[in-house]
Amino acid sequence: MRITTFRPTILNALLFDDYLMVLVETKQSAGRHVVCRYFDCLRREIPSQFESKVYPESVVYCPRRIGVHYMSITGNVLQKPPRPIAIQDSSTKYLQSAREIASRVGNMKK
């Protein structure tokens, strides 16, 4: 378990066929360790945290979990998670190409 005061700001959480992709807004965050926090439809935390990394610059990949409707990211397991955000369905049947992801990220940075 890593202890850090790093507090990423979540911009968006996207659901894909095999994983969840969380976009964060933080400066110089590439390679930082973070914890994926999962929440049900009532925003109650599901006790199934996952340690991941910010990679490349503003993306965190988290495994999918059953019953998850909201996500949050913290710098370590001891931090109180910020208000979770709703997960948007971006599975391959809805997402046409990787260019759409790039345009979403590009629009958020403007």
Gaussian input, Z-matrix of N, CA and C with variables (Angstrom, degrees):
# hf/3-21g

backbone

0 1
 N
 C     1     B1
 C     2     B2     1     A1
 N     3     B3     2     A2     1     D1
 C     4     B4     3     A3     2     D2
 C     5     B5     4     A4     3     D3
 N     6     B6     5     A5     4     D4
 C     7     B7     6     A6     5     D5
 C     8     B8     7     A7     6     D6
 N     9     B9     8     A8     7     D7
 C    10    B10     9     A9     8     D8
 C    11    B11    10    A10     9     D9
 N    12    B12    11    A11    10    D10
 C    13    B13    12    A12    11    D11
 C    14    B14    13    A13    12    D12
 N    15    B15    14    A14    13    D13
 C    16    B16    15    A15    14    D14
 C    17    B17    16    A16    15    D15
 N    18    B18    17    A17    16    D16
 C    19    B19    18    A18    17    D17
 C    20    B20    19    A19    18    D18
 N    21    B21    20    A20    19    D19
 C    22    B22    21    A21    20    D20
 C    23    B23    22    A22    21    D21
 N    24    B24    23    A23    22    D22
 C    25    B25    24    A24    23    D23
 C    26    B26    25    A25    24    D24
 N    27    B27    26    A26    25    D25
 C    28    B28    27    A27    26    D26
 C    29    B29    28    A28    27    D27
 N    30    B30    29    A29    28    D28
 C    31    B31    30    A30    29    D29
 C    32    B32    31    A31    30    D30
 N    33    B33    32    A32    31    D31
 C    34    B34    33    A33    32    D32
 C    35    B35    34    A34    33    D33
 N    36    B36    35    A35    34    D34
 C    37    B37    36    A36    35    D35
 C    38    B38    37    A37    36    D36
 N    39    B39    38    A38    37    D37
 C    40    B40    39    A39    38    D38
 C    41    B41    40    A40    39    D39
 N    42    B42    41    A41    40    D40
 C    43    B43    42    A42    41    D41
 C    44    B44    43    A43    42    D42
 N    45    B45    44    A44    43    D43
 C    46    B46    45    A45    44    D44
 C    47    B47    46    A46    45    D45
 N    48    B48    47    A47    46    D46
 C    49    B49    48    A48    47    D47
 C    50    B50    49    A49    48    D48
 N    51    B51    50    A50    49    D49
 C    52    B52    51    A51    50    D50
 C    53    B53    52    A52    51    D51
 N    54    B54    53    A53    52    D52
 C    55    B55    54    A54    53    D53
 C    56    B56    55    A55    54    D54
 N    57    B57    56    A56    55    D55
 C    58    B58    57    A57    56    D56
 C    59    B59    58    A58    57    D57
 N    60    B60    59    A59    58    D58
 C    61    B61    60    A60    59    D59
 C    62    B62    61    A61    60    D60
 N    63    B63    62    A62    61    D61
 C    64    B64    63    A63    62    D62
 C    65    B65    64    A64    63    D63
 N    66    B66    65    A65    64    D64
 C    67    B67    66    A66    65    D65
 C    68    B68    67    A67    66    D66
 N    69    B69    68    A68    67    D67
 C    70    B70    69    A69    68    D68
 C    71    B71    70    A70    69    D69
 N    72    B72    71    A71    70    D70
 C    73    B73    72    A72    71    D71
 C    74    B74    73    A73    72    D72
 N    75    B75    74    A74    73    D73
 C    76    B76    75    A75    74    D74
 C    77    B77    76    A76    75    D75
 N    78    B78    77    A77    76    D76
 C    79    B79    78    A78    77    D77
 C    80    B80    79    A79    78    D78
 N    81    B81    80    A80    79    D79
 C    82    B82    81    A81    80    D80
 C    83    B83    82    A82    81    D81
 N    84    B84    83    A83    82    D82
 C    85    B85    84    A84    83    D83
 C    86    B86    85    A85    84    D84
 N    87    B87    86    A86    85    D85
 C    88    B88    87    A87    86    D86
 C    89    B89    88    A88    87    D87
 N    90    B90    89    A89    88    D88
 C    91    B91    90    A90    89    D89
 C    92    B92    91    A91    90    D90
 N    93    B93    92    A92    91    D91
 C    94    B94    93    A93    92    D92
 C    95    B95    94    A94    93    D93
 N    96    B96    95    A95    94    D94
 C    97    B97    96    A96    95    D95
 C    98    B98    97    A97    96    D96
 N    99    B99    98    A98    97    D97
 C   100   B100    99    A99    98    D98
 C   101   B101   100   A100    99    D99
 N   102   B102   101   A101   100   D100
 C   103   B103   102   A102   101   D101
 C   104   B104   103   A103   102   D102
 N   105   B105   104   A104   103   D103
 C   106   B106   105   A105   104   D104
 C   107   B107   106   A106   105   D105
 N   108   B108   107   A107   106   D106
 C   109   B109   108   A108   107   D107
 C   110   B110   109   A109   108   D108
 N   111   B111   110   A110   109   D109
 C   112   B112   111   A111   110   D110
 C   113   B113   112   A112   111   D111
 N   114   B114   113   A113   112   D112
 C   115   B115   114   A114   113   D113
 C   116   B116   115   A115   114   D114
 N   117   B117   116   A116   115   D115
 C   118   B118   117   A117   116   D116
 C   119   B119   118   A118   117   D117
 N   120   B120   119   A119   118   D118
 C   121   B121   120   A120   119   D119
 C   122   B122   121   A121   120   D120
 N   123   B123   122   A122   121   D121
 C   124   B124   123   A123   122   D122
 C   125   B125   124   A124   123   D123
 N   126   B126   125   A125   124   D124
 C   127   B127   126   A126   125   D125
 C   128   B128   127   A127   126   D126
 N   129   B129   128   A128   127   D127
 C   130   B130   129   A129   128   D128
 C   131   B131   130   A130   129   D129
 N   132   B132   131   A131   130   D130
 C   133   B133   132   A132   131   D131
 C   134   B134   133   A133   132   D132
 N   135   B135   134   A134   133   D133
 C   136   B136   135   A135   134   D134
 C   137   B137   136   A136   135   D135
 N   138   B138   137   A137   136   D136
 C   139   B139   138   A138   137   D137
 C   140   B140   139   A139   138   D138
 N   141   B141   140   A140   139   D139
 C   142   B142   141   A141   140   D140
 C   143   B143   142   A142   141   D141
 N   144   B144   143   A143   142   D142
 C   145   B145   144   A144   143   D143
 C   146   B146   145   A145   144   D144
 N   147   B147   146   A146   145   D145
 C   148   B148   147   A147   146   D146
 C   149   B149   148   A148   147   D147
 N   150   B150   149   A149   148   D148
 C   151   B151   150   A150   149   D149
 C   152   B152   151   A151   150   D150
 N   153   B153   152   A152   151   D151
 C   154   B154   153   A153   152   D152
 C   155   B155   154   A154   153   D153
 N   156   B156   155   A155   154   D154
 C   157   B157   156   A156   155   D155
 C   158   B158   157   A157   156   D156
 N   159   B159   158   A158   157   D157
 C   160   B160   159   A159   158   D158
 C   161   B161   160   A160   159   D159
 N   162   B162   161   A161   160   D160
 C   163   B163   162   A162   161   D161
 C   164   B164   163   A163   162   D162
 N   165   B165   164   A164   163   D163
 C   166   B166   165   A165   164   D164
 C   167   B167   166   A166   165   D165
 N   168   B168   167   A167   166   D166
 C   169   B169   168   A168   167   D167
 C   170   B170   169   A169   168   D168
 N   171   B171   170   A170   169   D169
 C   172   B172   171   A171   170   D170
 C   173   B173   172   A172   171   D171
 N   174   B174   173   A173   172   D172
 C   175   B175   174   A174   173   D173
 C   176   B176   175   A175   174   D174
 N   177   B177   176   A176   175   D175
 C   178   B178   177   A177   176   D176
 C   179   B179   178   A178   177   D177
 N   180   B180   179   A179   178   D178
 C   181   B181   180   A180   179   D179
 C   182   B182   181   A181   180   D180
 N   183   B183   182   A182   181   D181
 C   184   B184   183   A183   182   D182
 C   185   B185   184   A184   183   D183
 N   186   B186   185   A185   184   D184
 C   187   B187   186   A186   185   D185
 C   188   B188   187   A187   186   D186
 N   189   B189   188   A188   187   D187
 C   190   B190   189   A189   188   D188
 C   191   B191   190   A190   189   D189
 N   192   B192   191   A191   190   D190
 C   193   B193   192   A192   191   D191
 C   194   B194   193   A193   192   D192
 N   195   B195   194   A194   193   D193
 C   196   B196   195   A195   194   D194
 C   197   B197   196   A196   195   D195
 N   198   B198   197   A197   196   D196
 C   199   B199   198   A198   197   D197
 C   200   B200   199   A199   198   D198
 N   201   B201   200   A200   199   D199
 C   202   B202   201   A201   200   D200
 C   203   B203   202   A202   201   D201
 N   204   B204   203   A203   202   D202
 C   205   B205   204   A204   203   D203
 C   206   B206   205   A205   204   D204
 N   207   B207   206   A206   205   D205
 C   208   B208   207   A207   206   D206
 C   209   B209   208   A208   207   D207
 N   210   B210   209   A209   208   D208
 C   211   B211   210   A210   209   D209
 C   212   B212   211   A211   210   D210
 N   213   B213   212   A212   211   D211
 C   214   B214   213   A213   212   D212
 C   215   B215   214   A214   213   D213
 N   216   B216   215   A215   214   D214
 C   217   B217   216   A216   215   D215
 C   218   B218   217   A217   216   D216
 N   219   B219   218   A218   217   D217
 C   220   B220   219   A219   218   D218
 C   221   B221   220   A220   219   D219
 N   222   B222   221   A221   220   D220
 C   223   B223   222   A222   221   D221
 C   224   B224   223   A223   222   D222
 N   225   B225   224   A224   223   D223
 C   226   B226   225   A225   224   D224
 C   227   B227   226   A226   225   D225
 N   228   B228   227   A227   226   D226
 C   229   B229   228   A228   227   D227
 C   230   B230   229   A229   228   D228
 N   231   B231   230   A230   229   D229
 C   232   B232   231   A231   230   D230
 C   233   B233   232   A232   231   D231
 N   234   B234   233   A233   232   D232
 C   235   B235   234   A234   233   D233
 C   236   B236   235   A235   234   D234
 N   237   B237   236   A236   235   D235
 C   238   B238   237   A237   236   D236
 C   239   B239   238   A238   237   D237
 N   240   B240   239   A239   238   D238
 C   241   B241   240   A240   239   D239
 C   242   B242   241   A241   240   D240
 N   243   B243   242   A242   241   D241
 C   244   B244   243   A243   242   D242
 C   245   B245   244   A244   243   D243
 N   246   B246   245   A245   244   D244
 C   247   B247   246   A246   245   D245
 C   248   B248   247   A247   246   D246
 N   249   B249   248   A248   247   D247
 C   250   B250   249   A249   248   D248
 C   251   B251   250   A250   249   D249
 N   252   B252   251   A251   250   D250
 C   253   B253   252   A252   251   D251
 C   254   B254   253   A253   252   D252
 N   255   B255   254   A254   253   D253
 C   256   B256   255   A255   254   D254
 C   257   B257   256   A256   255   D255
 N   258   B258   257   A257   256   D256
 C   259   B259   258   A258   257   D257
 C   260   B260   259   A259   258   D258
 N   261   B261   260   A260   259   D259
 C   262   B262   261   A261   260   D260
 C   263   B263   262   A262   261   D261
 N   264   B264   263   A263   262   D262
 C   265   B265   264   A264   263   D263
 C   266   B266   265   A265   264   D264
 N   267   B267   266   A266   265   D265
 C   268   B268   267   A267   266   D266
 C   269   B269   268   A268   267   D267
 N   270   B270   269   A269   268   D268
 C   271   B271   270   A270   269   D269
 C   272   B272   271   A271   270   D270
 N   273   B273   272   A272   271   D271
 C   274   B274   273   A273   272   D272
 C   275   B275   274   A274   273   D273
 N   276   B276   275   A275   274   D274
 C   277   B277   276   A276   275   D275
 C   278   B278   277   A277   276   D276
 N   279   B279   278   A278   277   D277
 C   280   B280   279   A279   278   D278
 C   281   B281   280   A280   279   D279
 N   282   B282   281   A281   280   D280
 C   283   B283   282   A282   281   D281
 C   284   B284   283   A283   282   D282
 N   285   B285   284   A284   283   D283
 C   286   B286   285   A285   284   D284
 C   287   B287   286   A286   285   D285
 N   288   B288   287   A287   286   D286
 C   289   B289   288   A288   287   D287
 C   290   B290   289   A289   288   D288
 N   291   B291   290   A290   289   D289
 C   292   B292   291   A291   290   D290
 C   293   B293   292   A292   291   D291
 N   294   B294   293   A293   292   D292
 C   295   B295   294   A294   293   D293
 C   296   B296   295   A295   294   D294
 N   297   B297   296   A296   295   D295
 C   298   B298   297   A297   296   D296
 C   299   B299   298   A298   297   D297
 N   300   B300   299   A299   298   D298
 C   301   B301   300   A300   299   D299
 C   302   B302   301   A301   300   D300
 N   303   B303   302   A302   301   D301
 C   304   B304   303   A303   302   D302
 C   305   B305   304   A304   303   D303
 N   306   B306   305   A305   304   D304
 C   307   B307   306   A306   305   D305
 C   308   B308   307   A307   306   D306
 N   309   B309   308   A308   307   D307
 C   310   B310   309   A309   308   D308
 C   311   B311   310   A310   309   D309
 N   312   B312   311   A311   310   D310
 C   313   B313   312   A312   311   D311
 C   314   B314   313   A313   312   D312
 N   315   B315   314   A314   313   D313
 C   316   B316   315   A315   314   D314
 C   317   B317   316   A316   315   D315
 N   318   B318   317   A317   316   D316
 C   319   B319   318   A318   317   D317
 C   320   B320   319   A319   318   D318
 N   321   B321   320   A320   319   D319
 C   322   B322   321   A321   320   D320
 C   323   B323   322   A322   321   D321
 N   324   B324   323   A323   322   D322
 C   325   B325   324   A324   323   D323
 C   326   B326   325   A325   324   D324
 N   327   B327   326   A326   325   D325
 C   328   B328   327   A327   326   D326
 C   329   B329   328   A328   327   D327

   B1=1.4446
   B2=1.5282
   B3=1.3116
   B4=1.4573
   B5=1.5192
   B6=1.3208
   B7=1.4642
   B8=1.5256
   B9=1.3188
   B10=1.4566
   B11=1.5184
   B12=1.3158
   B13=1.4638
   B14=1.5237
   B15=1.3092
   B16=1.4625
   B17=1.5289
   B18=1.3355
   B19=1.4677
   B20=1.5264
   B21=1.3240
   B22=1.4645
   B23=1.5287
   B24=1.3269
   B25=1.4591
   B26=1.5208
   B27=1.3245
   B28=1.4595
   B29=1.5201
   B30=1.3420
   B31=1.4593
   B32=1.5204
   B33=1.3346
   B34=1.4517
   B35=1.5248
   B36=1.3242
   B37=1.4669
   B38=1.5231
   B39=1.3241
   B40=1.4596
   B41=1.5221
   B42=1.3087
   B43=1.4603
   B44=1.5180
   B45=1.3210
   B46=1.4549
   B47=1.5259
   B48=1.3182
   B49=1.4611
   B50=1.5265
   B51=1.3278
   B52=1.4621
   B53=1.5246
   B54=1.3226
   B55=1.4635
   B56=1.5238
   B57=1.3259
   B58=1.4632
   B59=1.5233
   B60=1.3148
   B61=1.4535
   B62=1.5218
   B63=1.3199
   B64=1.4590
   B65=1.5247
   B66=1.3240
   B67=1.4571
   B68=1.5187
   B69=1.3262
   B70=1.4623
   B71=1.5222
   B72=1.3203
   B73=1.4612
   B74=1.5233
   B75=1.2978
   B76=1.4581
   B77=1.5173
   B78=1.2800
   B79=1.4605
   B80=1.5271
   B81=1.3214
   B82=1.4634
   B83=1.5235
   B84=1.3190
   B85=1.4602
   B86=1.5234
   B87=1.3190
   B88=1.4589
   B89=1.5233
   B90=1.3221
   B91=1.4566
   B92=1.5136
   B93=1.3154
   B94=1.4722
   B95=1.5272
   B96=1.3129
   B97=1.4574
   B98=1.5206
   B99=1.3235
   B100=1.4624
   B101=1.5232
   B102=1.3197
   B103=1.4626
   B104=1.5247
   B105=1.3226
   B106=1.4638
   B107=1.5231
   B108=1.3307
   B109=1.4642
   B110=1.5228
   B111=1.3140
   B112=1.4610
   B113=1.5261
   B114=1.3509
   B115=1.4635
   B116=1.5245
   B117=1.3348
   B118=1.4655
   B119=1.5288
   B120=1.3399
   B121=1.4676
   B122=1.5252
   B123=1.3264
   B124=1.4658
   B125=1.5330
   B126=1.3189
   B127=1.4689
   B128=1.5271
   B129=1.3319
   B130=1.4704
   B131=1.5254
   B132=1.3193
   B133=1.4621
   B134=1.5221
   B135=1.3220
   B136=1.4622
   B137=1.5294
   B138=1.3259
   B139=1.4765
   B140=1.5299
   B141=1.3123
   B142=1.4529
   B143=1.5270
   B144=1.3215
   B145=1.4599
   B146=1.5235
   B147=1.3308
   B148=1.4583
   B149=1.5223
   B150=1.3374
   B151=1.4644
   B152=1.5227
   B153=1.3219
   B154=1.4579
   B155=1.5237
   B156=1.3369
   B157=1.4634
   B158=1.5199
   B159=1.3259
   B160=1.4577
   B161=1.5208
   B162=1.3353
   B163=1.4613
   B164=1.5160
   B165=1.3065
   B166=1.4444
   B167=1.5281
   B168=1.3195
   B169=1.4633
   B170=1.5155
   B171=1.2976
   B172=1.4659
   B173=1.5244
   B174=1.3223
   B175=1.4602
   B176=1.5247
   B177=1.3327
   B178=1.4625
   B179=1.5210
   B180=1.3230
   B181=1.4609
   B182=1.5232
   B183=1.3268
   B184=1.4618
   B185=1.5243
   B186=1.3292
   B187=1.4614
   B188=1.5264
   B189=1.3212
   B190=1.4619
   B191=1.5246
   B192=1.3117
   B193=1.4632
   B194=1.5259
   B195=1.3014
   B196=1.4664
   B197=1.5224
   B198=1.3283
   B199=1.4542
   B200=1.5126
   B201=1.3261
   B202=1.4646
   B203=1.5244
   B204=1.3318
   B205=1.4640
   B206=1.5257
   B207=1.3354
   B208=1.4629
   B209=1.5209
   B210=1.3405
   B211=1.4674
   B212=1.5157
   B213=1.3188
   B214=1.4513
   B215=1.5231
   B216=1.3029
   B217=1.4646
   B218=1.5268
   B219=1.3325
   B220=1.4626
   B221=1.5233
   B222=1.3185
   B223=1.4553
   B224=1.5192
   B225=1.3413
   B226=1.4610
   B227=1.5247
   B228=1.3273
   B229=1.4694
   B230=1.5218
   B231=1.3295
   B232=1.4583
   B233=1.5266
   B234=1.3220
   B235=1.4618
   B236=1.5232
   B237=1.3185
   B238=1.4570
   B239=1.5266
   B240=1.3333
   B241=1.4654
   B242=1.5237
   B243=1.3454
   B244=1.4607
   B245=1.5277
   B246=1.3165
   B247=1.4617
   B248=1.5296
   B249=1.3237
   B250=1.4650
   B251=1.5291
   B252=1.3344
   B253=1.4593
   B254=1.5255
   B255=1.3205
   B256=1.4672
   B257=1.5253
   B258=1.3189
   B259=1.4557
   B260=1.5248
   B261=1.3335
   B262=1.4596
   B263=1.5190
   B264=1.3239
   B265=1.4634
   B266=1.5206
   B267=1.3108
   B268=1.4629
   B269=1.5176
   B270=1.3321
   B271=1.4569
   B272=1.5259
   B273=1.3068
   B274=1.4603
   B275=1.5200
   B276=1.3000
   B277=1.4644
   B278=1.5270
   B279=1.3391
   B280=1.4595
   B281=1.5260
   B282=1.3031
   B283=1.4626
   B284=1.5211
   B285=1.3123
   B286=1.4611
   B287=1.5235
   B288=1.3076
   B289=1.4644
   B290=1.5260
   B291=1.3144
   B292=1.4644
   B293=1.5250
   B294=1.3336
   B295=1.4655
   B296=1.5176
   B297=1.3264
   B298=1.4616
   B299=1.5251
   B300=1.3265
   B301=1.4659
   B302=1.5238
   B303=1.3312
   B304=1.4588
   B305=1.5237
   B306=1.3212
   B307=1.4653
   B308=1.5208
   B309=1.3358
   B310=1.4677
   B311=1.5185
   B312=1.3263
   B313=1.4595
   B314=1.5221
   B315=1.3315
   B316=1.4583
   B317=1.5142
   B318=1.3238
   B319=1.4604
   B320=1.5187
   B321=1.3179
   B322=1.4582
   B323=1.5189
   B324=1.3266
   B325=1.4624
   B326=1.5229
   B327=1.3339
   B328=1.4737
   B329=1.4936
   A1=108.41
   A2=115.95
   A3=121.84
   A4=109.19
   A5=116.26
   A6=121.45
   A7=107.43
   A8=116.56
   A9=122.21
   A10=109.47
   A11=116.31
   A12=120.16
   A13=110.82
   A14=116.86
   A15=122.24
   A16=109.66
   A17=117.23
   A18=122.32
   A19=109.99
   A20=117.01
   A21=119.55
   A22=111.85
   A23=116.25
   A24=122.64
   A25=108.14
   A26=117.26
   A27=121.23
   A28=110.12
   A29=115.72
   A30=121.61
   A31=111.76
   A32=116.27
   A33=120.50
   A34=109.47
   A35=116.27
   A36=121.77
   A37=107.34
   A38=115.92
   A39=121.51
   A40=110.58
   A41=116.25
   A42=122.66
   A43=109.56
   A44=116.53
   A45=122.70
   A46=108.39
   A47=116.55
   A48=120.60
   A49=112.80
   A50=117.42
   A51=121.01
   A52=115.39
   A53=118.15
   A54=120.03
   A55=110.79
   A56=115.11
   A57=123.07
   A58=107.09
   A59=116.50
   A60=121.10
   A61=107.47
   A62=116.29
   A63=121.55
   A64=108.27
   A65=115.98
   A66=121.66
   A67=108.32
   A68=116.08
   A69=120.74
   A70=110.26
   A71=115.66
   A72=121.15
   A73=108.06
   A74=115.27
   A75=121.27
   A76=107.96
   A77=116.81
   A78=120.91
   A79=109.38
   A80=115.30
   A81=122.89
   A82=111.80
   A83=115.91
   A84=119.71
   A85=113.58
   A86=118.79
   A87=121.32
   A88=111.09
   A89=115.98
   A90=121.95
   A91=115.37
   A92=117.81
   A93=120.21
   A94=110.37
   A95=115.08
   A96=121.00
   A97=109.12
   A98=115.80
   A99=122.28
   A100=108.81
   A101=115.99
   A102=121.44
   A103=108.47
   A104=116.11
   A105=122.21
   A106=107.19
   A107=116.52
   A108=122.20
   A109=107.75
   A110=116.59
   A111=122.84
   A112=111.06
   A113=116.12
   A114=121.81
   A115=110.25
   A116=115.88
   A117=120.62
   A118=110.66
   A119=116.86
   A120=121.43
   A121=112.99
   A122=118.12
   A123=121.92
   A124=111.70
   A125=115.93
   A126=124.00
   A127=113.08
   A128=116.05
   A129=120.65
   A130=107.17
   A131=116.01
   A132=118.70
   A133=111.22
   A134=114.94
   A135=122.62
   A136=106.23
   A137=118.49
   A138=120.36
   A139=112.63
   A140=115.93
   A141=121.70
   A142=108.29
   A143=116.32
   A144=120.91
   A145=109.88
   A146=115.19
   A147=120.32
   A148=109.24
   A149=116.90
   A150=120.47
   A151=109.43
   A152=115.80
   A153=122.29
   A154=108.66
   A155=116.36
   A156=122.07
   A157=109.06
   A158=115.15
   A159=120.49
   A160=106.14
   A161=116.59
   A162=121.06
   A163=109.15
   A164=121.19
   A165=125.77
   A166=111.83
   A167=120.06
   A168=119.16
   A169=112.82
   A170=118.05
   A171=119.63
   A172=112.75
   A173=117.27
   A174=121.74
   A175=110.31
   A176=115.32
   A177=121.83
   A178=107.00
   A179=117.03
   A180=121.62
   A181=108.78
   A182=115.71
   A183=122.16
   A184=108.69
   A185=118.17
   A186=119.01
   A187=111.01
   A188=115.59
   A189=120.25
   A190=109.36
   A191=115.77
   A192=122.79
   A193=108.39
   A194=116.99
   A195=122.21
   A196=109.45
   A197=116.23
   A198=121.31
   A199=115.56
   A200=117.43
   A201=120.98
   A202=110.22
   A203=115.99
   A204=122.02
   A205=111.61
   A206=116.88
   A207=122.33
   A208=109.31
   A209=115.79
   A210=122.20
   A211=110.15
   A212=114.05
   A213=121.39
   A214=106.80
   A215=116.65
   A216=122.44
   A217=107.79
   A218=116.04
   A219=120.46
   A220=109.12
   A221=116.23
   A222=121.39
   A223=113.09
   A224=117.46
   A225=121.78
   A226=109.18
   A227=116.60
   A228=120.90
   A229=112.87
   A230=117.90
   A231=120.62
   A232=113.11
   A233=117.29
   A234=120.34
   A235=110.96
   A236=115.25
   A237=119.97
   A238=107.04
   A239=117.78
   A240=118.77
   A241=111.75
   A242=116.61
   A243=119.16
   A244=109.44
   A245=116.61
   A246=120.79
   A247=109.68
   A248=117.53
   A249=120.27
   A250=111.71
   A251=115.33
   A252=120.30
   A253=109.85
   A254=116.08
   A255=121.75
   A256=110.20
   A257=115.35
   A258=121.82
   A259=108.18
   A260=116.64
   A261=122.12
   A262=109.45
   A263=116.63
   A264=121.30
   A265=109.87
   A266=116.12
   A267=122.18
   A268=109.92
   A269=116.84
   A270=120.15
   A271=109.17
   A272=117.18
   A273=121.81
   A274=113.16
   A275=118.56
   A276=118.42
   A277=111.99
   A278=117.94
   A279=121.21
   A280=112.88
   A281=117.23
   A282=121.19
   A283=108.97
   A284=117.23
   A285=121.07
   A286=113.29
   A287=117.68
   A288=118.59
   A289=110.87
   A290=114.55
   A291=119.88
   A292=111.11
   A293=117.62
   A294=120.43
   A295=111.36
   A296=117.37
   A297=120.02
   A298=110.74
   A299=116.42
   A300=119.73
   A301=109.19
   A302=116.03
   A303=120.04
   A304=111.01
   A305=117.11
   A306=118.96
   A307=110.68
   A308=117.33
   A309=119.90
   A310=110.67
   A311=116.12
   A312=120.61
   A313=109.85
   A314=116.88
   A315=120.91
   A316=112.10
   A317=117.07
   A318=120.49
   A319=111.56
   A320=118.25
   A321=121.17
   A322=111.72
   A323=117.04
   A324=120.64
   A325=112.17
   A326=117.87
   A327=120.89
   A328=111.50
   D1=130.54
   D2=179.52
   D3=-99.47
   D4=136.26
   D5=177.55
   D6=-105.94
   D7=123.35
   D8=-179.89
   D9=-151.02
   D10=158.05
   D11=177.13
   D12=-101.05
   D13=9.46
   D14=178.58
   D15=-59.93
   D16=127.18
   D17=-178.79
   D18=-128.15
   D19=91.25
   D20=-179.75
   D21=-71.69
   D22=148.74
   D23=175.18
   D24=-100.15
   D25=123.98
   D26=-177.01
   D27=-84.38
   D28=130.17
   D29=176.43
   D30=-96.57
   D31=-40.86
   D32=-173.70
   D33=-161.56
   D34=151.73
   D35=174.28
   D36=-129.97
   D37=124.45
   D38=-174.88
   D39=-118.33
   D40=133.42
   D41=179.30
   D42=-94.75
   D43=125.42
   D44=175.03
   D45=-117.08
   D46=176.84
   D47=-176.32
   D48=-59.11
   D49=-40.28
   D50=-173.12
   D51=-114.66
   D52=-6.77
   D53=-175.04
   D54=-160.40
   D55=172.06
   D56=171.74
   D57=-110.36
   D58=137.40
   D59=177.53
   D60=-115.92
   D61=120.60
   D62=-178.75
   D63=-110.32
   D64=125.55
   D65=178.45
   D66=-95.47
   D67=127.02
   D68=-178.42
   D69=-119.16
   D70=152.86
   D71=177.65
   D72=-114.11
   D73=100.60
   D74=176.41
   D75=-148.60
   D76=152.69
   D77=179.19
   D78=-90.65
   D79=137.37
   D80=177.79
   D81=50.91
   D82=52.05
   D83=-176.77
   D84=-102.39
   D85=-6.99
   D86=-176.88
   D87=-55.91
   D88=130.57
   D89=178.06
   D90=86.26
   D91=-8.03
   D92=179.77
   D93=-69.55
   D94=144.62
   D95=175.85
   D96=-83.26
   D97=136.31
   D98=178.63
   D99=-137.29
   D100=170.45
   D101=178.87
   D102=-121.10
   D103=125.23
   D104=175.21
   D105=-79.03
   D106=126.74
   D107=-179.85
   D108=-116.70
   D109=131.71
   D110=-174.07
   D111=-111.21
   D112=144.11
   D113=-178.50
   D114=-135.90
   D115=147.13
   D116=178.85
   D117=-83.04
   D118=-172.00
   D119=-176.36
   D120=-66.24
   D121=-18.16
   D122=177.73
   D123=-99.11
   D124=11.67
   D125=-178.73
   D126=62.85
   D127=30.71
   D128=172.44
   D129=-92.34
   D130=136.00
   D131=-177.31
   D132=-68.65
   D133=135.65
   D134=175.27
   D135=-92.22
   D136=125.54
   D137=-174.53
   D138=-74.99
   D139=65.38
   D140=179.99
   D141=-144.68
   D142=69.87
   D143=-177.54
   D144=-80.29
   D145=157.42
   D146=-179.07
   D147=-141.01
   D148=127.81
   D149=177.29
   D150=-83.46
   D151=131.51
   D152=-178.58
   D153=-138.51
   D154=-171.86
   D155=177.41
   D156=-130.19
   D157=154.39
   D158=171.00
   D159=-81.24
   D160=118.59
   D161=-179.31
   D162=-158.99
   D163=131.93
   D164=1.67
   D165=-74.92
   D166=-70.85
   D167=-177.23
   D168=-106.26
   D169=-36.46
   D170=-173.57
   D171=-139.47
   D172=25.64
   D173=-176.27
   D174=-122.46
   D175=134.63
   D176=174.17
   D177=-120.77
   D178=126.74
   D179=176.74
   D180=-98.69
   D181=128.89
   D182=179.99
   D183=-127.12
   D184=144.36
   D185=176.14
   D186=-69.27
   D187=152.43
   D188=176.96
   D189=-71.92
   D190=152.37
   D191=175.84
   D192=-134.85
   D193=146.88
   D194=178.13
   D195=-70.32
   D196=135.78
   D197=175.28
   D198=82.38
   D199=8.50
   D200=-178.12
   D201=-87.86
   D202=129.99
   D203=177.12
   D204=-121.80
   D205=-20.44
   D206=-177.25
   D207=-135.12
   D208=154.13
   D209=-179.49
   D210=-132.45
   D211=155.72
   D212=171.32
   D213=-148.64
   D214=158.36
   D215=179.45
   D216=-128.67
   D217=135.37
   D218=174.94
   D219=-128.59
   D220=165.60
   D221=178.89
   D222=-77.29
   D223=-23.05
   D224=176.59
   D225=-157.82
   D226=171.23
   D227=-175.47
   D228=-72.45
   D229=-17.13
   D230=-178.35
   D231=-86.17
   D232=-19.95
   D233=179.71
   D234=-68.52
   D235=142.87
   D236=173.86
   D237=-73.27
   D238=127.27
   D239=-177.73
   D240=-69.49
   D241=141.64
   D242=173.83
   D243=-68.67
   D244=171.18
   D245=-179.56
   D246=-53.36
   D247=124.90
   D248=-178.32
   D249=-70.13
   D250=153.47
   D251=178.27
   D252=-110.26
   D253=154.53
   D254=-179.39
   D255=-68.99
   D256=144.24
   D257=178.26
   D258=-89.34
   D259=130.52
   D260=178.29
   D261=-96.50
   D262=138.44
   D263=179.50
   D264=-77.20
   D265=115.40
   D266=177.17
   D267=-128.15
   D268=30.66
   D269=-179.95
   D270=-60.40
   D271=163.52
   D272=-171.09
   D273=-57.65
   D274=-26.00
   D275=179.13
   D276=-70.70
   D277=-18.80
   D278=178.60
   D279=-105.75
   D280=-23.67
   D281=-175.74
   D282=-102.16
   D283=120.96
   D284=-173.88
   D285=-77.31
   D286=-39.75
   D287=-176.63
   D288=-159.59
   D289=168.81
   D290=177.89
   D291=-66.04
   D292=-21.35
   D293=177.91
   D294=-62.54
   D295=-32.14
   D296=178.33
   D297=-64.29
   D298=-39.44
   D299=177.80
   D300=-63.66
   D301=-45.90
   D302=-179.79
   D303=-59.94
   D304=-39.96
   D305=-179.97
   D306=-69.35
   D307=-34.93
   D308=177.12
   D309=-63.62
   D310=-46.84
   D311=-179.84
   D312=-65.21
   D313=-42.88
   D314=179.32
   D315=-60.89
   D316=-41.11
   D317=179.60
   D318=-67.57
   D319=-32.60
   D320=-179.75
   D321=-70.91
   D322=-31.02
   D323=-177.52
   D324=-80.21
   D325=-15.08
   D326=-178.59
   D327=-76.52

